[in-house]
Every structure is written in structure tokens, then in C-alpha cells.
Amino acid sequence: MSSASRFKMQIYSPRWGQNDLYQFIKTKDGWKFENYRCKGEVDKGGNPLFYKALASDSISYPDNLEGYMSIVWENVDALNKKQVQIIFDGLSERVSASENDLN
């Protein structure tokens, strides 16, 4: 699979009442991260920018999200783009469900 493949997460933001878009591209050491607020390099687990972006919009997330992000990073090259996007879609649903469970 192309290392430049872009993966998307759409996570519900209670602050804006809609889904926010978060994008990831695998790099040698982690991810290139981008959303409407910021962009830059993050580690395999998404630190620090991904979690700062979630916090800035008051989005809660499961405690194990960082671990899942690292596992996805480790497996990107063994899967095709569609398979990886399905995993990101599942993570998006878990974060959105976690957020909705708290409200």
C-alpha cells in the first residue's frame, strides 16, 4: 500500500454539534496529523496533537485509544487502504460513542 495513503476519522463534536474531520498519513516514526485547527507530526499513538485537538473541542475518548492507534500504525503496511480505513471508521465510532455516553 502507498505510504502516502490518507486515513480519516470523523468524530462527533458536542461543541459544534457535528462531526469533525481528523486525517492521518503514516510516516516513518508515527503519523502526519491534520484537522481544521492544527497539523503536524505525531507519534504512533497520536501524541500530542491529536489528543490536544480532541481536548480543545472537549471530546472525551476511550483510555485505550492511544494503544489502538499504535496497533493500527504497526499494521498499515500489511493491510490495504480500505481495510485500514475500516479500522479508523471503527475508532471514530468508539470515540463518538464514548463522547455520547458521557452526555
Helices and strands as residue ranges (DSSP letters): E 6-13, E 18-26, E 30-35, E 39-43, H 49-56, H 65-75, G 76-78, H 81-102
